[in-house]
Amino acid sequence: MNITVLAVGKLKEKYWRDAIDEYSKRLGRFCRLNITEIRESPLRANPSAADEEAVKAAEGRDILEKIRPSDYVVSLEINGKSFSSEKLAEHMEKLTISGKSSVLFVIGGSLGLSREVSARADLKLSFSAMTFPHQMMRVILLEQIYRAFKIMKNEAYHK
């Protein structure tokens, strides 16, 4: 399976990069992982709602340019569907069985995702009703993908 994480913004802190490197290494035995960073659009101080929408639209266009028609797109959204780790593993296994070999996870910037990106998603996934920094979500997402593969392979780790 090919897994792509498409994320807005760069990881600046070393501890986030170290965590990403660790899970990327672990995932290497289960899938081909690609992490692509999308440029974060600048936002002026005290932005209006229109300014925020313009930023989300610009980031959304950059995201959509990276998505291929054959990609199964999972957008991370607060109002998305909640899965347990077991349900995520089951869903990923069903994708594999149905021939979906390319799964692309989208993590928006600090303002979230544009309506267009959300509309393109095959699955809108929520990790929590709480808001997390998008840098942290990369680590949480990779950990959950790793956990899903361990569950699918019936390997120790999950509990």
PyMOL commands that set and color helices and strands:
alter all, ss='L'
color gray80, all
select helices_A, chain A and resi 14-27+49-66+85-97+115-120+134-152
alter helices_A, ss='H'
color red, helices_A
select strands_A, chain A and resi 2-8+32-38+72-82+102-107+123-126
alter strands_A, ss='S'
color yellow, strands_A
deselect
rebuild
show_as cartoon
